[in-house]
């Protein structure tokens, strides 16, 4: 949009507009890179799961419990960091958070060594249970600071991007989710399929892995998966260490290149901002209550976010394991498939943001409704595809589900920013984010328990029921978005009247 016809730039002269545009672009790019790298030290765990299961026999229910705990912790962290982000400098908030996540991931790689130190054993139930506890503890600590990723960004972008451009430009920024998830899928898939020690010639190791995976050694087809795991023993450690090194370097880059709001670089603010001094505290708290906690649209967006994230995380967290077990893919190919899912998600986000600003007058909630219909349709197609369908066809259909699911994933945050305005952007996103990550109750332990339980009575069919559950969640989400069909695009008019 031409700044000359955008009222949000009305208080600036031509040199200020040029400087503002430079810092706007710089802020978007720097935070995109930074947030993408947050995924390197959060979603890498999903790719370590098959290796940990093979080497130590950790059950999917145990992993599901861990995923549920860390997802809930991350949701709480998003909420608490949202409260903090509306009050502190985003430069320090985001860079220090990523630095601490990198340290936690270095510690993950030593989980087995720590378990040996504590138990004096290198295997057995006590060793395994202790290692699960260690992983759970470090993952909880990691996710307590992972919440310092998005809330500072939500606040920054609402200060740097005019409300009439927010859906388009923030959708561009939101591709960082998919870029990060796609790159870590490729990197972690490569690590798990290339690094580690080749112990495939050791009968004792092979038999132990077969027992952990509950595979009959006489079943030649399933033994291929066992041999693959034995060929890369210990690769899971590098799944933590390499992303941690990348995150450590990026945290330093964030600190050096990021700045806070326009006023921190001597530029005027786009909208009304916080008052200064003691008198501001009561007024700001009242504003937060009115614009977030008593705003029905924020609560509806939060509930919708729960269902969106169930579908999204069920694919992201369990995708590599599902594709390996139910579709017979190698871990390397499964990594590429999840990456394609994310890449299509990038395109979906960009299209959804453009359509929202261009054709729906910024009403992101309506775009979300249409997208969730698309999710339900393509998930159903994937479920009922013949078992002998070519892998490229399965990848395309799953990718189309990614195309539609990432529209709402991006637009719910945008809608929350616009409804609560830039003064409460981080708090609103913290609240809706907490709902989203509460989805771990379903996508984490729920899915893990479903797979383990159903496989006991109906082997090979568990993942079909998981997909049925996700389709049902998508359909419910359509009706939730319908509740706010008549909502306005933003709450700035009300802000100006107070």
Secondary structure, 3 states (H helix, E strand, C coil): CCHHHCHHHCCCCHHHHHHHHHHHHHHHHHHHHHHHHHHHCCCHHHHHHHHHHHHHCCCHHHHHHHHHHHHHHHHHHHHHHHHHHCCCCHHHHHHHHHHHHHHHHHHHCCHHHHHHHHHCCCCCHHHHHHHHHHHHHHHHHHHHHHCCCHHHHHHHHHHHCCHHHHHHHHHHHHHHHHHHHHHHHHHHHHHHHHCCECCCCCHHHHHHHHHHCCCCCCCHHHHHHHHHHHHCECHHHHHHHHHHHHHHHHHHHHHHHCCCCHHHHCCCCCCCCCCCCCHHHHHHHHHHHHHHHCCHHHHHHHHHHHHHHHHHHHHHHHHHHHHHHHCCCCHHHHHHHHHHHHHHHHHHHHHHHHHHHHHCCCCHHHHHHHHHHHHHHHHHHHHCCCCCCCHHHHHHHHHHHHHHHHHHHHHHHHHHHHHHCHHHHHHHHHHHHHHHHCCHHHHHHHHHHHHHHHHHHCCCCHHHHHHHHHHHHHHHHHHHHHCCCCCCCCCHHHHHCC
